Amino acid sequence: MEIQTQTKRLSPLSEEQVNEYRKNGYLILKSGCSDDLIDAYNAHIHTIRSADVMEEWAKPRKGKEEVSDKDRYSIRLFNPHLHDGFSLQMMKLPIVRGALAQVLGDEACGVQSMYFYKEPGSPGQAAHQDYYYIRNEPNTLTAAWIAMEYINEENGCLWVIPGTHKLGMLPHGAVKNLQEHEAWTDEVEGIDLTQEVPVVLDKGDILIFDSLLIHSSTRNRSERWRRSYVCHYIRHDSTIEREDLKRKISLV
């Protein structure tokens, strides 16, 4: 008996959803992850960061500099998919693979993953385009942003400007509002940010968006966390400029 080594690719998006994505630059896969899967992954990441002896790749850092123990649950976990099997499988979710193939026209590959904590009181990131940080050719960079709990305006949800993915790459400069946003990033220029709309997500929802879509996040003003798992993908025939992101992960 022949053993199948490749599962059939899903096509989770309707034609209307694909058209809305092309118009707005983003879409939401409602309940893309079950509560059980979200709870298991959150607990798994907590176990990694709470270990008495933490693995080297998992240690909290700012740049290459290791930070203090109190940052275990505040500094993002960068590229866990390269070291951790559960994180790799979360990058390769069948529903994400299928949706990406529908909007990109062919198979995608994973290139980056980040688990964000965003504890109460922490700042957001100023409005930007992901392509500014991750150049690729041809540009097919796309994000899948998994809500690891209920996320709204109070605990620092994403804000987007629909349709701005059609504007091309815009200039970026220094962050203006340091009370609201982290200082180490850059901020898009030449756009009316009053057009931003909040993206409220239930636990397990997955936001997929284009790398040129202008988006930001705000300070977490709640007593709740705002955990998320964010992966970036490119179509299999695209090439990343950054040396640290050149490894392509097949989603098959």
C-alpha positions in Angstrom: 0.0 0.0 0.0 1.4 3.4 -1.0 1.9 5.7 2.0 0.9 9.4 1.4 3.6 11.8 2.5 1.8 15.0 1.5 -1.6 16.1 2.7 -4.0 17.9 0.3 -3.7 21.6 0.6 -6.7 23.4 2.1 -8.6 26.2 0.4 -10.1 28.0 3.4 -10.9 31.3 1.7 -14.0 32.1 -0.4 -13.6 34.1 -3.6 -15.2 37.0 -1.7 -12.6 36.8 1.1 -9.7 36.8 -1.5 -11.2 39.8 -3.2 -11.6 41.6 0.2 -7.9 40.8 0.9 -6.8 42.3 -2.4 -8.9 45.4 -1.6 -8.0 45.9 2.0 -4.6 44.2 2.4 -5.7 42.0 5.3 -8.3 39.4 6.4 -9.2 37.5 9.6 -9.5 33.7 9.8 -12.0 33.4 12.6 -11.2 30.6 15.0 -8.2 29.5 12.9 -6.8 27.8 16.1 -8.8 25.9 18.7 -8.8 27.0 22.3 -7.1 23.7 23.2 -4.3 24.3 20.8 -3.8 27.9 21.9 -3.8 26.9 25.6 -1.3 24.1 24.9 1.1 26.4 23.0 0.9 29.2 25.6 1.7 26.6 28.3 4.6 25.2 26.2 6.2 28.6 25.7 5.8 29.4 29.5 7.6 26.2 30.3 10.5 27.1 28.0 10.9 30.6 29.5 10.3 29.5 33.2 12.9 26.7 33.1 15.6 26.9 35.9 18.2 26.4 33.2 16.9 28.0 30.0 18.1 26.9 26.6 20.5 29.4 25.0 18.2 30.2 22.0 15.3 31.0 24.3 17.0 33.4 26.6 15.5 37.0 26.5 17.8 39.4 24.6 17.8 42.9 23.3 19.8 42.6 20.1 22.7 40.3 21.0 22.8 41.4 24.6 21.2 39.1 27.2 18.9 40.9 29.7 18.0 40.3 33.3 15.8 37.4 34.6 12.8 39.7 35.2 12.5 39.9 31.4 11.6 36.3 31.0 8.0 37.1 30.2 8.3 40.5 28.5 11.0 40.2 25.8 9.7 38.4 22.7 10.9 34.9 21.8 12.6 35.3 18.4 12.4 32.6 15.8 11.4 29.7 18.1 10.5 27.7 15.0 14.2 27.1 14.3 14.7 25.3 17.6 11.3 24.0 18.9 9.0 21.5 17.2 5.8 22.9 18.6 6.6 26.4 17.3 7.5 24.9 13.9 4.1 23.2 13.7 2.3 26.4 14.6 4.1 28.1 11.7 2.9 25.3 9.4 -0.8 25.4 10.3 -2.7 23.9 7.4 -5.3 26.7 7.4 -2.5 29.3 7.1 -0.7 27.3 4.4 -3.9 27.1 2.4 -4.9 30.8 2.8 -1.4 32.0 1.9 -1.4 29.9 -1.3 -4.8 31.4 -2.3 -3.6 35.0 -1.8 -0.1 34.5 -3.2 -1.0 32.2 -6.0 1.4 29.5 -5.0 3.0 27.7 -2.0 4.5 29.9 0.7 7.5 29.3 2.9 8.0 30.4 6.5 11.0 32.8 7.2 10.4 34.3 10.7 8.5 33.7 13.9 8.0 35.7 17.1 6.1 35.0 20.3 5.1 38.3 21.9 4.1 38.7 25.5 3.2 42.4 25.7 2.6 42.6 29.5 0.3 45.2 31.0 1.8 48.7 30.6 4.1 47.9 27.8 4.3 50.2 24.7 3.2 49.4 21.2 5.0 49.7 17.9 4.6 52.8 15.7 2.9 52.6 12.3 5.1 50.9 9.8 5.2 48.5 6.8 6.8 45.1 7.4 8.6 45.2 4.0 10.7 48.1 5.4 12.3 45.6 7.8 12.2 42.5 5.6 13.1 43.2 2.0 12.4 40.4 -0.5 12.2 40.1 -4.2 9.7 39.7 -5.7 7.8 41.1 -2.7 5.5 38.5 -1.5 6.1 38.9 2.3 2.9 38.2 4.3 2.2 37.9 8.0 0.0 35.6 10.0 -0.7 37.0 13.4 -2.3 34.5 15.8 -4.2 35.9 18.8 -3.2 33.9 21.8 -6.0 35.4 23.9 -8.8 38.0 23.4 -7.2 41.2 22.0 -8.8 44.6 21.8 -8.1 48.3 22.1 -7.5 48.1 25.9 -4.7 45.5 25.8 -2.9 46.9 22.7 -4.4 45.4 19.6 -3.2 46.1 16.1 -4.5 49.1 14.1 -4.4 49.1 10.3 -5.2 51.5 7.5 -7.2 49.4 4.9 -5.9 49.6 1.3 -2.5 51.2 2.1 -0.8 48.1 0.7 -1.5 49.6 -2.7 0.6 52.7 -1.9 4.0 51.0 -2.3 6.9 51.4 0.0 6.7 54.7 2.0 9.5 56.5 3.8 10.1 55.8 7.5 11.6 58.1 10.1 11.9 58.6 13.8 9.0 57.6 16.1 7.0 60.7 17.2 5.0 59.5 20.2 7.4 57.9 22.6 4.7 57.7 25.3 2.7 55.3 23.1 5.4 53.5 21.1 8.8 51.9 21.4 11.7 54.1 20.5 13.9 51.6 18.7 11.6 51.2 15.7 10.9 53.6 12.8 7.6 55.2 11.8 6.0 55.5 8.4 5.8 59.1 7.1 3.5 60.9 4.7 0.2 59.2 5.8 -2.8 60.3 7.7 -2.8 58.0 10.8 -6.2 59.1 11.8 -7.4 56.6 9.2 -6.3 53.6 11.3 -9.0 51.2 12.5 -8.6 48.7 15.3 -8.4 44.9 14.6 -10.2 43.2 17.5 -9.5 39.5 17.7 -10.9 36.6 19.7 -8.6 34.0 21.1 -7.6 31.7 18.2 -8.3 34.2 15.4 -5.6 34.6 12.7 -5.0 38.0 11.0 -3.2 37.7 7.6 -1.9 40.9 6.1 0.3 42.2 3.3 3.8 43.5 4.0 3.0 46.9 2.7 -0.2 47.4 4.8 0.4 50.2 7.3 -0.2 48.9 10.8 0.7 49.8 14.4 -0.1 48.8 18.0 -0.8 50.8 21.1 0.3 50.7 24.7 -1.3 47.9 26.8 -3.6 49.9 29.1 -5.2 46.9 30.7 -4.4 44.4 33.4 -4.4 41.7 30.8 -1.6 40.3 28.7 -1.7 40.5 24.9 0.2 37.4 23.8 0.5 36.6 20.1 2.4 34.3 17.8 3.4 36.1 14.6 5.0 34.4 11.6 6.2 35.9 8.3 6.1 34.0 5.0 7.2 34.6 1.4 6.2 32.7 -1.8 8.6 29.9 -2.5 10.2 31.7 -5.5 11.0 34.9 -3.5 14.3 35.7 -2.0 15.0 37.5 1.4 17.8 40.1 1.5 18.6 39.6 5.3 21.1 36.9 5.9 19.5 35.9 9.2 16.1 35.1 7.5 17.3 33.3 4.3 16.3 29.9 5.5 12.9 28.9 4.0 10.6 26.5 5.9 8.3 24.4 3.7 4.7 24.4 5.0 4.0 21.0 3.4 
